[in-house]
Structure formats: structure tokens, C-alpha cells
Amino acid sequence: MAPKISVAWDHFIDKGNYTAECKMCKSKISFQSGVSNLTKHVQRKHLAVNLVAREETEQQPQEISPQLPPSSQPSTSATVTIPISTNPPARRYPPISAFLRRDCNKIKKDIDDHIMNLFIWDMQPFTIVEDKGFRDLIKFAFSNYVLPTRKYFANNLLPGQYEAVKTATMASVNEDAKTLCLTTDLWSSRNNDSYLAVTGHYIDKDFVLRSVLLECKVLDKSHTGRHLAEELQDIIQDWSVADRVLLVVSDNGANIKNAITMLQWKHFGCYAHTLNLAVQKALGSTALVSLLNKVKAIFAHFKRSNVAWNKLKKYQEQANKTIKRPIQDVATRWNSSYYMLQRFIELEDEIKCLSNLDSTNLMNLTTYEWDLCKSLIVVLQPCEEVTREMSGQKYVSGSSVLPITVGLTSALREIADPVYQQSNDIAAFPDEIEMCRQDLLSEITTRFANVENSKTFTTAMFLDPRYKLYFENQSIAENTKKHVISLVAAMIVNDESVLPSTLQPVEPTTIKQSLIWKHYNKKMQNFRPAGTPNSRAIIEVQRYLDDTVLTPDLNPLEWWRSNQSNYPYLAKLARTKLNAMATSVPCELLFSAAGNILTDRRNRLGSRKLQQLLFLQQNKR
């Protein structure tokens, strides 16, 4: 078979019988002597793909012909006699480069794909293929591999892989996702382009939590609720999941909340954002603001002055401590005040020593102010732990909203208990810190007051084997149990209504024709399990409640994967409810990656290519 040298073959798989399958849309295209049909398909159906040649001039391997030594060249003179040798002439073999070229031609596409991963996963700019060091490396490793141009990767392979991965991801979502929890957020790039990102989270048939990026698109219109609703609607329709949206998690912006309300979806404000607002409100007293500003000024002094930082570093070295740099408070970063204060206390001895040498009295804090810092860390520590716990995207978090809120409020009450303070060597809180603790407790209680009224989170908590009936309000616990029983009963009724027409078991031929089994077939023909759907649902739910409760550090999805045969209907229900997320962190992490892609070396990267790179980075496996 002739080698497939056309760039069209980068997007097709040869299926034999002169038929090729498109990697992007899985269409079957026939071809005969050429690839014109394949090229036309790409140009008609996949407009984003620009079939760019690998290189404008590609050197072809030269034919290698054996060369005779000068002494063996034929002579034109008739008087010259050629001596006859009894030893056969030494056989000359083609150089190793000929074999390397042949091998590189076979794995050319594999090498291209691995180089593409540098742009997708390592966020390298496309111009790396023009860098001398990279070209020398490729030439050394694959001496006869023709390195394509950056336009080939950017305009040919990138959109081709994007469409192929999107097709495969859509197929996986449509097959496995019973429900989708969406997270969404807005971001402005360094090029002043605005982006809307939407991620989807579901539990597959193997009880593994999957997260996919549905879209990260440029917003050309104003960010009103109506325009955002239109964009969200377009994304959901493109993925055909409009009827499977379980919940949408976003920040507390009025425009995005209005958009979700217009689409009649359930909305939950990001838990971490809400908690951050509560912490910022509690830290708003004049005394604490003055204290935090003073700590920020001290750390800013070490960041601005190289001399001051070297002194601080030297004191840490003399004390045989690990070198730690100052951390600055950032308004948009969650719990950054806590991290700043924590580092400030860790450097207490060094800062006190330097304050005695500083003539500007910049670093002079009173003993009372140091006590305020230490006490404030104790108050903020539970909030930092909760934020870290709820900000994951590789494990279920929605089912923990109620338990962790109860645990947070309980912790904020307990740290003020004199018995707890004495047993944990904590000094009594100064008045400013005690007031901050009370304000924080009040803010959290108020902002999360309606969480226990959400059936989405109460049901998820009930189906999490770590919590089950861990409710403070027993009335809510009983109502949640009844709600789950009704859902299971409805699933049983639906299965029984489908059984006669589509799930009727096929009898083996030998049994059907056997006289021995005639009586069995007749008696069991119309057999139905005893009990009503509701009673059978009650039994399954009660058996689940009587089973062992997991500890909080275990994975509930692994438990369901092992126990789905014991609780078949509850396991199906868990797949549709436990994928609720508590935060919009997946979108936050996505935009952090986008900021790393759009660097100084690739600040001219188009918005469309940025979208494709982000999509592949999140979804390519």
C-alpha cells in the first residue's frame, strides 16, 4: 500500500475497502485513487481545520547505489587486465539514516501528537518548533523526522484534535451522565477578552466522578443576565443535556444568578465564595483592619527591600529554620488573610529581632497586637479548613454542605469555651477577637440558613454513606427519608412497567422445549415480587440505613460501586444525586490555566485557539 503522505490522513482512519472514518465526526467517506473526497469533507464539515502542509519543501531520501572502489572501476583501455580474486567483494550496506527515515515515516503522526501535548498540557507556545534548541533536540532524536511548522500544528492538528476530542467527550456524556451539575464563571484575559466557562460533573457507570469542560467561549455582548442566559442555553443545547441539569453552581454575582433563574435551573452560590464574604465581613472592624494593614505593610517592606529580606533570611538560617518568604494578603484570594497571619507568627522571632534594628519603627508591634494576631489565627483556622475541604473537584462535595456547615458553627462555638482553651493551651480571646468570632458565627448562620431546605443537598447527604441521617433537625431528616423512599418507589414502578415489553427474559431453547420444565414455565410465567413498590422501597432504604456508616475520610463512590448489587435502586439514585458540587472551583482552576497559556510569549494567541487549547487540556485523556 502506498504511504499516506497527504495531510488529510491526519484526520482519517483507513477502514479498508477504500473507506475512511473521520476522527472528528466518525463519518464514513469513500476514496479511490486520491484523497479529494477526504479533503472536501474536512473543508465542508470542519471549517476550523486548515489543511496546512507539514513543510513547504521536504527533502526526499536519495537512492543509495553501491560505489565501487577506484581500483575496481572499469577501464577504457584494452591493455588493462583485471586480476581475479578468490574472495568475494565486501558487501556495502545502506547507511543507518535510510532505516531511520523509514521508521520515522511510520511514527511521524505519533511524534506530531506528542509534540502537540507540549502545547496542550505543558502550555508551551507554538513558536517552540522554531526555537533552535528544540529543533536540535528533534534532529538528534529523530534525524530524518521533518519537523512541521507552527502553522501546521496551530491550524491543522489543533482544530482536528479539538473536534475529535469533543465528539468523543459528547458521546461519553450522553452515554454515562444521568444528571449533570454545572459550574460556571466569568473571566477577563490579559488581552481584555471576556470568557464564559461552563463545566459539567457526573458519575459514570463505574461510580467515578467525571468532570468535563463543556465550553469556554468569548463574550462579545454585555454581561447582562439575559445575554448570559442565551449563552448558557446555547452551550447546553449544543451538548443535548438540557433535561439533565441537576444544579448550577456559580459565584454570587447578580447577573449570573438572574441568568440561571431565567433558565429555571436550580442555583447554588459557591460555598467558598459565600464563606469568604462572611469572613471579610467579620474582619471589617476598625481594630482588625488596622492590624491587618500593619502586618501587610511589614511584609511589603521585606518584599520591596532586598536588604531587609536578606536580613530576615539570615536570621532564619541562624536559627536553623526552613527559609520562608512573606505572604501578602490579596483581596480576591480566599483566606489569604489567614495565610498571611500564619506566616507572620511563624516569623515572629526574626521580625522582633529586626524591629530592634529598624530605625523607622516600621516593624514594631505591641505585645497586645501580637496576641491579637495569634488569637485571630485560632478563629480563622476552621474557616480555612472548610474552604480547603470544599474546594476539591475530584471528589463529591455537595453531600458535605450540611455536615460541614454544622461542624463549622460547632467549632466556632467550642473554641470560645474556657475548658477547650485551657486544654489546648489557647489564651483567652481579647475583646476584638471575641467580637469577630461572634460576628463570623452570625454571618455563617445567616448566609447558610436555607441550605437545609434544599432537597438537592439533603438528598445527596442522605445517599452519602458517611452521613445518612446526620441531621440537626429531625423533621428534615424524616422528610428526606420519605422523599428518598418515594423516588425509589417510582423507579420500581417504572422498571416493572417496562419489563413486559422490553426486558422480558429470553428462555433457553432446551428449557422451553423440555417437558421437565413445562410446569415451571407455566407457574412462573406471571410471577411478580411480593409487596408493593412502596413497601419494597422502604425495605431497601431501611437496610441501607442499618448498614455501617463510613468515616468522613473514605470515598462514598467506592462504597456504592461495591454495594450496588445490595441496594440496586439506591445505587442508581446515588448516581443522579451525588454529583452535586459545592463550589465553582473547577472554573476558577480553569481560568488559572488560561492565564498560564496566555503568557508574554503567546500574547497574540487568538481567542478561538485559546478555547481549543483549554478544552483539550481539560478533556483529552
N, C-alpha and C positions, 0 to 999 in steps of 0.2 A: 504494500500500500504506500502510495506517495506520501511524503511528510506533509503535515498540515501547517503550512507556514503563514497562512492568512491570519490577520489579527481577529477575524470573525470567529475563529475557533477558540478564542479566549472566553467566549460566552456560550459555547455549544458543546454537547457531548455526543459523540458519534455512536448511534444505536445500531448500526449495521443496516443492511438493505437500503443504503442510500437515504437514511433518515437520521436527522439530528434533533436533539432535545435542547431547547433553550434553558440555560441555567437560571435565568431570571424569572420567566413566567411559565416554564415547563411545557411550552408548546412544542409540538412535533412538526418539523419542517423537512420537506424532501429536497434533495440536491442530487445532481448527476455529476457532470464533469467539473463544475465550478462551484463557487460559494455565493453566487449572486443572490440566490433566494435567501440565504442566511443573512447576508448584508442588508438586503431590503427589509427583512423582518426587524432587524435592530434599528434601522433608520425610521421605520414606521411606528413600531410599538415602544421603543425605548429611546425617546428623544434625548434623554440626558447623556446617553453614551455617544461619544465621538470617537469613531474608529481611527485612532492615530497610529501610524506605523511605528514599530519598535525603534527604528533608527533610519534616517534618510539614506545612508549608504552603509550597507553591511558587507563586510568582506566575506567572500566565499572561500572555502578551503581549496587550495590548489592541488591539482593532481600530482601525485608523487610517483615519479618514474625512477627506476633504479639507474644509478650512474656508474658507468664502468671506469675503472682507474685508467690513467693516461696510457699505461703500458699495454692495456687491452683494447685500446681504440683501434678500429680497422684502419689500415694504411692504404693510401692510393698508389704506393709504389709496388710494383710487381716483384721487386727483388727482396722485399722484406719477408722473412719467414716467421711464423708464429710458433713458438715452442709448445709442445703438447704436454700438459701437466696431468699427472695421475690423480691429484687431489681436486675435488670439485670446488668451484669458486665459492667464496664466502657469500652467504645469502644476506641481502640487505633488507631490513625491516623498516616499515614506515615509522616516523618519529612518534613519540607518545602524544604529541599535540593532536595528531589525527584522531586518536581514540578519545582524548578529552573533548574534542569538538563534538564527536558523535554522542558522547554521554551527556554533554551539556544541552544538546538539542533535545534529548529525551526528557530532561528535567527542567527545561527552560521555564515552563509555566509554574513549576513548584518554586523555583528561585524567585520568580516575579511575585508570587503570593507571599513568600517570606519577607521580601523587601517591602511589600505593601503593609505588612504588620508593623514595620517601623513607623509608618505614618499613622496607623490606626491605634495601636496600643502604646507605642513609645512616644507619640506626639512629635515625631521628627518632621521637619519641613520637607516638601517635595524637592527642594533645591539640594538636598543632601546627595542626590545622584550626580550632581555636578561638582561636588567637592573632590579635590584631588586625593585626599586621604582615603575617602570611601571608594573611589574608582580604583585606586591602587590595591586596596584590600580585595575587591571583587576580582581584579585581574590576577592577583596572586592566588586566590582560592579557586577560581574558575577561569583559567587562562583563555579559553575560547568562548566564554559566555559574552554575548553582546548586551551590554547594559542599556536598557531603554532610556529615553529622555523623560524628563519630569512631566512633559505634556502627555506622554503615553500613560503614565500612572494616574495623573490627575483627571484626564479627560476620557480615558478608556477603562482602565481597571477599576478605579474608584466607583464610578456610577454603575458599572457592571456588577461589582460585588454588593453594592448597596441594594440594587433591585433583587439580586438573588437571595440575600440575607433577609430582606423584607418579605419576600414571598414565603420563604421557609418559616420565618417567625410568625407571620399571619396564619399559616397552616397549623402551627403548634398551638397558638392561642385559640383558634376556632375549634381545635380538637380537644384540648385539655381544660380550657378555662370555663368552669361552670359560672363563676362570677368574677368580676374584676373590681379591685379597689384602685382608684385613680389618685395620683398625687400631681399637683400642678403648681407652677410658679412662673414668675416673670424675671427677666434678666436683661441688662443693658451691657453690650460688649464695649471694648475699648474703642471700637470704630463707631460707637454711638448707634448701633443697631439694636433694636429691641427684639427679644425672643420669648416665645411661649413654649414651655416644655410640659409634656404630659407623660407620666409613666404609669404602667399597669402592673398589678400584682395579683397573682392567682396561685392556687395549689394544684399541682398536676396529679395524674392518676397514681403516682408513686409517693404522694404526700410530701412533695418537695416544694417549698415556696419559690416561685419564679417571679423575677422582676424584668420587665422589658420596657424599653423606651418606645412609646408609640409615635411620638413626633416631637421635634424641636424646630419650630418654624419662625420665620421673621414676621413681626407685626408691622405692617405698613400703616394701619389705621390707628386712630386714637384709642387709648386703653379704657374705653367705656365698658360698662357691664354688657351692653348689647353686642358690641363688637367682639368681646371676649367670648360671649355665648355662641356667636356664629362660628368662631374659630374652633371652639371645643366641639361643637356639633359636627363640623366638617371632619375633624380627626376621628371621632367616634364612628361616624358613618363610613369613613374610609376603611376602618378595621372591622365593621359589621358587628359591633358589640354594644349597640345602644340599649338592648334589652337585658344586658348582663352587668350593668353598673351597680355595684353594691354600695359604694360610698366614695365621696370625693374629699380629699384632704388638701387644704391649702393654708396660706397664711391668713391673717385677719383683715386683709385689705377689703374695703367696701366694694370695689369694682369686681373682684373675682367672686366674692360672696354673692353679689347680685346676679352675676352670670350663671352661677350654679343654681341659684333659686329659679331663674328663668327657665332652665332646662329641667326643673322639677327633680333634681337629684338630691340625695341626702348629703349634707355637708358637715364636715367637722374641722374646726380650726386647729391647726398644727399644735400638738400638745407642747412641744418645746418652745414655740413662739409665745404661746399663752403663758407658760411658766416664766419665760424671760420678761414678759410685760409685768407680771406680778412681782418679780424680783426688783426690776427697775423702779417700780412704784414704791416698794418698801425702802429702797435705798435713797429716796428723794428728800429725806430730812436734811436740814441745813448742816447739822453737825457731821453727818456721814458724807455728804457731798464735799465738804471742806477737807475731811480726812482723805478721801479717795483722790482728790485733786493734789493733795500734798504728796501722796505716795506716787502718783503719776509724774509729778514734777521731779521727784528724786530719781526715778528710773529714767526719765527723759534726760536728766543730767548725765547719767552714765552712757546713754546712747549717743549723745551729742559730743561728749568729750572722750577722746581716745586715751588721754592721760588718766582721767578718772576711772575708766573701765580697766585699764592695765593695773591700777592700784587695787581695785576690787578683785580682779583676777589673782593678783599676787597674794592677797590676804587669804583667799580660798586655798591656794596652793600651799601656803604655810600651815594651814590648818588641816592639810591632807584631806580636803573635801573634793568631791566631783565639781568641776567647773560648771557653774550655772549662770546663764545670762538673765538680765532683767526682762520681765514680760510687761508689755504695755496694755492698758485697758483699751478695748475697742468697742465702740457703741453698738455696732452691728453684730458683734460676736457673742454668742451665748455664754454666759457665766464667765466672761473674761475678767470681771472684777474679782471673782473668787480666785482665779489662777494668778492674777497679779498680786493679791494679798498673800496668797500662799507662798509665792516665791519671795515676797518681801520679808516674811517671817523666817524663811529658810536662810536668808542672807542677813539676819538681824545682827549677829556679832560683827560681821565685816562692816556693815553700814554704821554701826555705833562707833567702831574704831575710826572709820574715815570721817565721821562727823566731828570728831575732836580735832581733826587736822584741817577741816574745811573752814576757811575764813569767812565764807558768805553765810554760814549757818543754814545753808540750804537743807542739810540732812538732819537737822536737829528736831527730833520728836520727843515729846514729853513721855514720861512713864505711863501716864494715863492714855495717851494716844496709842502707844504700843499695846496696851491692854485692850483698847477698842479694836485694833486690828485682829488680835488673837481671838477675841470673842465673836467678831463678825465672821471669821472663818468657820467657827463652830456652827453658826446659824445657817450659813450658805452651803455648807457641805452636803446636807441631804438633798438640796435642790440640784447641785452639780451631779450627784449620783443618779438621781432620777432622770435628768436630761441625758446623761450618757446611756442609761439603760433603755430609754425610749427612742433613741435616735438610730437604732440599727435598722437595716433593710434586708438582712439575710435571715431573720427570724421573725416570728409573729409577734406583734406588739399591741395590736388593738385589744386583745383579750386581757392585757395587763393594765389598761387605763384605770379601771375602777380599783383593783387591788393596790396599785402603786400610789394612787391618789390618797387612799385610806392610809397606806403606810407612811406617806409624806406628812400628812397632817398629824398622824400619831407621833412621828419623830420630832416634829417641831414643838409638840406639847411636852414630850418627855425630856428634851434637852434642857428645859427650864426647871425640871424637878430637882430640888436640892439633893435628894438621895442619889440621883443619877450623876449629878455634877461632882458629888463627893467621891463616888465610886470610880469615876473616870478622870479624876484629877482636873476638873474644869472649874475655873474661877467663876464666882457669881457674876452674872451679866451686869454691866453698867446700865444706867437708865436708858441711854440712847440705843443700846443693843437690844434691850428688852422691848422697847417700843418698836424697834424694827422687826423683831420676831413676831410680835402680836399683829403688826400690820401685814407681814408676809402671810401669816396664818389666815387672816381675814381675807386677803386678796385671793389666795388659793381656794378657800372655801367658797367664795362668791363666784369666781370665774369657772370653777368646775362643778357648780351646784347641779347643773342639768345633765351631767354625764350619766348618772344612774337611771335617768328616764329614757335613755337611748336603747331601743331594742337591739340595735346592731351590736353595741358593746356588751350589753347584759347577756345576749345570746352567745356571743363569742366567748365571754368569760365562763358561762355555764358549760360550753363544749370544750374548754381547756381543762385537761385532766389535772392541772396544777391547782386549779381554783374551785371549779364546780359551783358549790353553793356558798362561796366565801363572800357573802353579802352582809353589810351592816344592817340593812333594812330587811327584815324577814318577809314583809309583804311583797317587796320587789322580788325576793328570792322565789316565793311561791308563784307569783305571776310569771316569772321567767320559766319556771319548770312547766307550768301549764302551756305556755307558748311553745316550748320545745316539743312537748307531747303532741300538740295539735299539728305541728309541722311534720313530725314523724308519722302520725296517723294519716295525714294527707298523702305522704309518699307511699304508704302501704296501699291505700285505696287506688292510687294511680297505677301502681305496679300490678295490682290484681285486675284492673280494667284493661290493661294492655296484654296480660298473659294469654287469654284465649286466642287472640288474633295474631300476635307476633312472637310470643315466647312459648308456644306450645311445644313441649319436648318431643323430639322425634324418637319413636320406639325402634329399637333394633329389629331387623328383619327376622332374626331367629326367634326372638321372644314373641313377636307379633303373630308368627305362624305356628308357634308351639302350642299344643293342646294343654301342656302343663301350666302355662301362664295365662290361659284363657279366663279362668276365674279371677285371677289377679287383675287383669286388664279391665274386666267388667266392673269389678268392685271399686277400683281406684280411679276410674275414668273421671268422675266428678268430685274427687276429693278436694277439700279446702281445709286449711289450718283452722283449728278450733279458736274461738274467741273473735271479738270484733276488732277492727283496725285500731280503735282507741285503746282497748284493753291490751293488745299486743304492744302498742307504743308505750303504755305505762310500764309494762314489764321490762322492756328493753331500757327505758330511761332509768328505772329503779335499779336494775342490775348495774348500770353504768355508775350510778351514784354510790352504790355499795362497794364498788371496786376501789383499789388502792389509789390514794391521792399522790401525785408526783410532787417532788420538791421543786422549788422555783428555778433551779439551775438546769433542769432537764428539758429536752426538746419535746413539746407536745405532739408535733407532727410525726416524730419517730414512734411515739406510743400508738398513735392512730394507725400507722402503717402496720404495726404488729398486731393490733387488736381489731382491725376492720372486719374480720370474719366473726368476731364475737358480738359486735354491735354494727351490723351492716347498714342500717338506716341512719344511725347517728354518725357513722363514718362518712356517709355521703353528705350529710348535713354539715359536718365539720369542714369538708372541702369548700363549701359555699359560704361559710361564715368566718372562718379563722384567718382569712387573708386580709381582714381589715387592718389598715395601718394606723399608727397613732400620730405620725409626724410627716412632714413633707421633705424630710432629709434627703430622700433619693434625688429630688430635683436640685436641692442645694449642692449635693456632691456632683451632679451632672454639670452644673454651671461652673463649679471649681475646675472640672476637667476642661470645660470650654475655655476658661481663662488660660489654662496651660497650653492649649492648642493655638490660641490666637496670641502669639508672642511677637516680639520685635522682628524676629526672622521671618515671620509669616503674617505680618500685619496687613498684607494685601490679599489674604485668602478670602475668596468670595463667600457670601453667606450660605449659598447652596452647598458648596463643598464642606463648609463647617458643619452643616446639618448632617451631611452624609458621613463625615468622619465620626461625629458624635454617635450617630445611630449604629455604625459598625462597632465602635468601641464598646457600646453597651450591650449589643445583641449578638455579635459574632462569637461563636463558640468554637 
